[in-house]
Amino acid sequence: MSKNIFRRLTKRFFIVVNFIAAILFLLGCYGYLFNPKYFWPIGLLTLTSFYFLLILLAFVLFWLFIKPVRALISVIAITLALGPVSNILPPRIPQLFSLEKKGNTLRVMTWNVAQFNVMGDKENPAVKKQMFGIVNEYQPDIACFQEMVAEDSTVKDHGHVDDYLEQLKFADYHYAYNSKEDFWGYAHFGIIIFSKYPIINKKTISWYPRNYNSIFQYVDIVKGADTIRVFNIHLQSLRFSRSNLKYLDQPSVEDEEAIKQSKNIIGKFKTGFLRRQVQADRIREEIDKSPYPVLVSGDFNDVANSYAYHTIGKGLNNAFVEKGSGLGRTFSGISPVLRIDNIFVDRRLEVLQYQLIKKKLSDHFPIVADVQMNKK
């Protein structure tokens, strides 16, 4: 008798856990529907939706051996989320990227360059050289860099913008920064757009408190008969300390310090979700004002089912979703599912190919896409 009760309780336990996993999975997949201003904890589920997908798939296999009809709990949940899942993991076979550019295409690169290793350049100059090598190998027509450090005055010490133009073979640029965050008083820290085509308009948009993540930029670029507005953005980062990262790598709740770290990390997640919501709304406003087809690229610091991603990407096509494959991880730390760097293109533009360049020279991997005006 006691054995039968134990079996019934065990089955009910697994059914309840399966239902909970399905609900959390769906909330994570559709987290972008919930404004972080009111529902910021949902943002945590957007970061874990892929792992809940794995749990649901494991339940499908489990129930097939126990009672197949119960596998429908997971199957129905996954079916309801096919759209968001395809944004996270496009069902596509990897395709080779051709370095050769067609005459009517525009090649775009975005990369959080982590200052081009400016702080360690004297000890290890090879890093910057290799980073330059990647840019020159792919020869982007437009390059959007985040966490850029360079000089644009008469001082030429750690790397002047003119040197970048010459060595990376660009014709023009627009550098956006807040002088309060300068390096050494003359080298700026900000975001930059390089272009091989004429820039006819440059704009930096800054909001209070006018720090690094409160700034974004755009330029209007002319290619042939077409004008395209290119946005470069870097949304609020989590600003994890080394101790935070160590705790995420080896989590524990055994002592008071571990509990303190947990609270600190959750607080940083909350701050990140709330600030990215505000930043995404402001960027969306500027996108809607554009008289030209838009191209939006940068470090979103958020995943594909987040509020920020969908707010900025509304009505646009994501280059990875159009032509990428696999998980498309662009951030090298913390989790293997963090595709937080993106290239969004106007629907009047067609994505021809996409490439994630897996060279760990920064904490982000560069991504490249070829686009052209959509003849349709």
C-alpha positions in Angstrom: 0.0 0.0 0.0 2.7 2.5 1.0 4.6 1.6 -2.2 1.6 2.5 -4.4 1.2 5.8 -2.5 4.8 6.6 -3.1 4.4 5.9 -6.8 1.4 8.1 -7.1 3.0 11.0 -5.2 6.1 10.7 -7.4 4.1 10.8 -10.6 2.1 13.8 -9.3 5.4 15.5 -8.4 6.8 15.1 -11.9 3.5 16.3 -13.4 3.6 19.4 -11.3 7.3 20.1 -12.0 6.6 19.6 -15.8 3.7 22.1 -15.6 5.8 24.7 -13.7 8.7 24.3 -16.2 6.2 24.8 -19.1 4.8 27.9 -17.6 8.2 29.4 -16.8 9.4 28.5 -20.3 6.4 30.3 -21.9 6.9 33.3 -19.7 10.5 33.5 -20.7 9.8 33.1 -24.4 7.2 35.8 -24.3 9.0 38.0 -21.8 9.1 40.9 -24.3 5.4 41.4 -23.8 6.0 42.4 -20.2 7.3 45.9 -19.6 10.2 45.7 -17.2 9.0 48.8 -15.5 6.2 46.7 -13.9 7.4 43.1 -14.4 11.2 43.2 -14.3 11.5 39.7 -12.7 10.2 38.3 -16.0 13.5 39.4 -17.5 15.3 36.7 -15.5 13.1 34.1 -17.2 14.1 35.5 -20.7 17.7 34.6 -19.8 16.8 31.0 -18.9 14.2 30.1 -21.5 16.7 27.9 -23.5 17.4 25.9 -20.4 13.7 25.4 -19.7 13.4 24.2 -23.3 16.0 21.5 -22.6 14.1 20.5 -19.4 10.9 20.2 -21.4 12.6 18.1 -24.0 13.9 15.9 -21.2 10.4 15.5 -19.9 9.2 14.5 -23.4 11.7 11.6 -23.3 10.8 10.7 -19.7 7.1 10.5 -20.3 7.5 8.5 -23.5 8.8 5.7 -21.3 6.3 6.2 -18.5 3.1 7.4 -19.9 3.3 8.9 -23.4 0.1 11.1 -23.2 1.8 13.2 -20.5 4.5 14.3 -23.0 1.8 16.6 -24.4 2.5 19.0 -21.6 5.9 19.8 -23.0 5.0 19.4 -26.6 2.1 21.9 -26.4 4.3 24.4 -24.5 7.1 24.1 -27.1 4.5 24.4 -30.0 3.1 27.6 -28.5 6.6 29.1 -28.4 7.8 28.1 -31.9 8.1 31.8 -32.9 10.3 32.9 -30.0 12.3 29.6 -30.1 13.1 30.2 -33.8 14.6 33.6 -32.8 16.8 31.9 -30.3 17.7 28.8 -32.4 16.9 29.2 -36.1 16.2 25.8 -37.7 18.9 26.3 -40.4 22.0 24.4 -41.6 25.2 26.5 -41.3 26.2 28.3 -44.5 29.6 29.4 -45.6 30.3 33.1 -45.6 31.8 34.5 -48.8 34.5 37.2 -48.2 34.0 38.4 -51.7 31.6 41.3 -51.7 29.2 41.9 -54.6 29.1 45.5 -55.9 25.5 46.2 -54.9 25.9 45.0 -51.3 26.7 46.7 -48.0 28.8 44.8 -45.5 28.1 45.8 -41.9 30.2 44.8 -38.8 29.4 45.3 -35.2 31.8 44.6 -32.4 32.2 45.5 -28.7 36.0 45.9 -29.1 36.7 46.3 -25.3 38.9 49.4 -26.0 41.0 47.5 -28.5 42.9 46.2 -25.5 44.3 49.7 -24.9 45.1 49.0 -21.2 47.2 46.0 -22.1 48.6 47.1 -25.5 52.1 47.8 -24.3 52.4 44.3 -22.7 50.6 42.5 -25.5 50.4 44.6 -28.8 49.5 41.4 -30.8 45.9 41.6 -29.6 45.2 44.9 -31.3 47.0 43.8 -34.4 44.9 40.7 -34.6 41.7 42.7 -34.1 42.7 45.0 -37.0 43.5 41.9 -39.0 39.9 40.6 -38.6 38.4 44.0 -39.6 40.6 44.1 -42.7 40.0 40.5 -43.6 36.2 41.1 -43.8 36.5 44.6 -45.1 33.2 46.0 -43.8 31.7 49.0 -45.5 30.3 50.1 -42.2 31.7 49.2 -38.8 29.9 50.0 -35.5 32.2 49.6 -32.5 31.3 49.8 -28.8 33.6 50.5 -25.9 35.9 52.4 -28.2 38.9 54.4 -26.9 40.7 56.8 -29.2 41.9 60.3 -29.5 40.5 62.9 -31.9 42.6 65.9 -30.9 46.2 66.9 -31.6 47.4 64.3 -29.1 48.5 61.0 -30.7 49.5 58.5 -28.0 47.4 55.3 -27.6 45.5 55.4 -30.9 44.2 58.4 -32.8 41.0 58.2 -34.9 43.0 59.2 -38.0 45.2 56.1 -37.4 42.1 53.9 -37.3 40.8 55.4 -40.5 44.1 54.8 -42.3 44.8 51.3 -41.0 41.2 50.0 -41.3 40.7 51.7 -44.7 37.6 53.8 -43.8 36.8 57.2 -45.3 34.7 58.8 -42.6 33.5 58.3 -39.0 31.2 59.6 -36.2 32.5 59.3 -32.7 30.0 59.7 -29.8 31.2 60.0 -26.2 30.9 61.7 -22.9 34.0 63.6 -22.0 33.4 62.8 -18.3 34.6 59.3 -19.0 37.7 60.2 -20.9 40.9 58.1 -20.6 44.0 60.1 -19.5 42.0 63.4 -20.2 42.4 63.2 -24.0 41.4 59.8 -25.2 37.6 59.3 -25.3 35.5 56.3 -24.3 32.4 55.8 -26.4 30.9 54.4 -29.5 31.9 55.0 -33.1 30.7 54.4 -36.6 33.2 54.0 -39.4 32.1 54.2 -43.1 33.7 53.7 -46.5 30.8 55.7 -48.0 30.0 59.4 -47.6 28.3 60.4 -44.3 25.9 63.3 -45.0 24.5 63.6 -41.5 25.8 62.8 -38.0 23.8 62.8 -34.7 24.6 61.9 -31.1 21.6 61.6 -28.8 22.2 61.9 -25.1 19.9 61.6 -22.1 20.3 62.2 -18.4 22.5 61.1 -16.6 24.4 61.4 -19.9 26.7 58.5 -19.0 28.1 56.0 -21.5 24.9 53.9 -21.8 22.7 57.0 -22.1 24.3 57.9 -25.4 23.5 56.5 -28.8 24.3 57.7 -32.3 23.3 57.5 -35.9 24.6 58.6 -39.3 23.0 58.9 -42.8 25.2 57.1 -45.3 24.9 57.5 -49.1 25.6 54.5 -51.3 24.8 55.1 -55.0 21.2 56.4 -55.2 20.3 55.1 -51.7 20.5 56.7 -48.3 20.5 54.6 -45.2 20.4 55.7 -41.5 22.7 53.6 -39.4 22.3 53.4 -35.6 25.0 52.3 -33.2 23.9 51.5 -29.7 25.2 50.0 -26.5 22.5 49.4 -23.9 23.0 49.2 -20.2 25.4 46.5 -19.1 25.1 44.6 -15.9 28.4 45.9 -14.6 29.3 42.6 -12.8 32.4 42.8 -10.6 35.0 40.1 -10.5 33.5 38.7 -7.4 30.1 38.6 -9.1 31.5 36.7 -12.0 33.3 34.3 -9.7 30.1 33.6 -7.8 28.2 33.0 -11.1 30.8 30.5 -12.1 30.7 28.7 -8.7 27.4 29.6 -7.0 26.9 28.8 -3.4 24.4 29.7 -0.6 26.4 28.3 2.2 27.5 31.5 3.9 26.5 35.1 4.5 28.9 36.3 1.7 27.2 34.1 -0.9 23.8 35.4 0.1 25.1 39.0 -0.2 26.5 38.2 -3.6 23.1 36.8 -4.7 21.3 39.9 -3.7 23.9 42.1 -5.3 23.6 40.2 -8.6 19.8 40.3 -8.6 19.9 44.0 -7.9 22.2 44.5 -10.9 19.9 42.5 -13.1 16.9 44.6 -12.0 18.8 47.9 -12.7 19.8 46.5 -16.1 16.3 45.6 -17.1 14.8 48.9 -16.0 17.5 51.1 -17.7 17.4 49.1 -21.0 13.7 49.5 -21.1 14.0 53.3 -21.0 16.9 53.3 -23.5 15.1 50.9 -25.9 12.0 53.2 -25.9 14.1 56.2 -26.7 16.0 54.5 -29.5 12.7 53.2 -30.9 11.4 56.8 -31.0 14.4 57.9 -33.1 14.0 54.9 -35.4 10.4 55.8 -36.1 11.5 59.3 -37.1 13.9 58.1 -39.8 13.0 59.2 -43.4 15.4 56.5 -44.7 15.7 52.7 -44.4 17.4 52.0 -41.1 20.1 49.6 -39.9 20.5 49.2 -36.2 23.5 47.4 -34.7 25.3 47.2 -31.4 25.6 45.6 -28.0 22.1 45.1 -26.7 23.2 43.4 -23.4 19.9 41.5 -23.6 18.7 38.3 -25.3 16.4 37.7 -28.2 13.1 37.4 -26.2 13.7 40.5 -24.1 11.7 43.7 -24.1 14.7 45.8 -25.4 15.4 43.4 -28.3 11.7 43.4 -29.5 11.1 47.1 -28.9 14.1 48.1 -31.0 13.7 45.3 -33.5 10.0 45.9 -34.1 9.3 45.9 -37.8 12.9 45.1 -38.6 14.6 41.9 -39.6 17.5 40.4 -37.5 20.4 39.3 -39.6 21.1 36.3 -37.4 17.5 35.1 -37.6 17.5 35.6 -41.4 20.8 33.9 -42.2 22.4 32.6 -39.0 22.4 29.2 -37.4 22.9 27.6 -34.0 22.8 29.6 -30.8 24.8 32.5 -32.2 26.5 33.3 -28.9 28.2 36.7 -29.1 29.4 37.1 -25.5 32.2 34.8 -24.5 31.4 34.6 -20.7 28.8 33.5 -18.2 26.5 31.5 -20.4 26.8 29.8 -23.8 23.4 31.2 -25.0 24.1 35.0 -24.7 23.5 36.3 -28.2 23.4 40.0 -27.1 25.0 41.7 -30.1 22.7 42.3 -33.1 22.3 43.7 -36.6 18.7 44.7 -37.4 17.9 45.8 -40.9 14.9 47.6 -42.4 12.5 45.4 -44.4 13.4 47.4 -47.4 16.9 45.8 -47.1 17.6 42.1 -47.7 20.1 40.1 -45.7 22.3 38.1 -48.0 24.6 36.4 -45.5 25.7 36.5 -41.9 28.8 35.5 -40.0 29.7 35.2 -36.3 33.5 35.4 -36.1 34.6 33.2 -33.2 37.9 34.9 -32.4 38.2 35.7 -28.7 40.1 38.9 -28.7 37.5 40.9 -26.8 34.8 39.6 -24.4 32.4 39.8 -27.4 32.7 38.1 -30.8 32.3 40.4 -33.9 29.4 39.7 -36.3 29.1 40.6 -39.9 26.2 40.8 -42.4 25.9 41.6 -46.1 22.7 43.5 -47.0 21.3 45.1 -50.1 18.2 47.1 -51.1 15.3 44.6 -51.4 14.3 44.5 -55.1 10.9 43.1 -54.1 
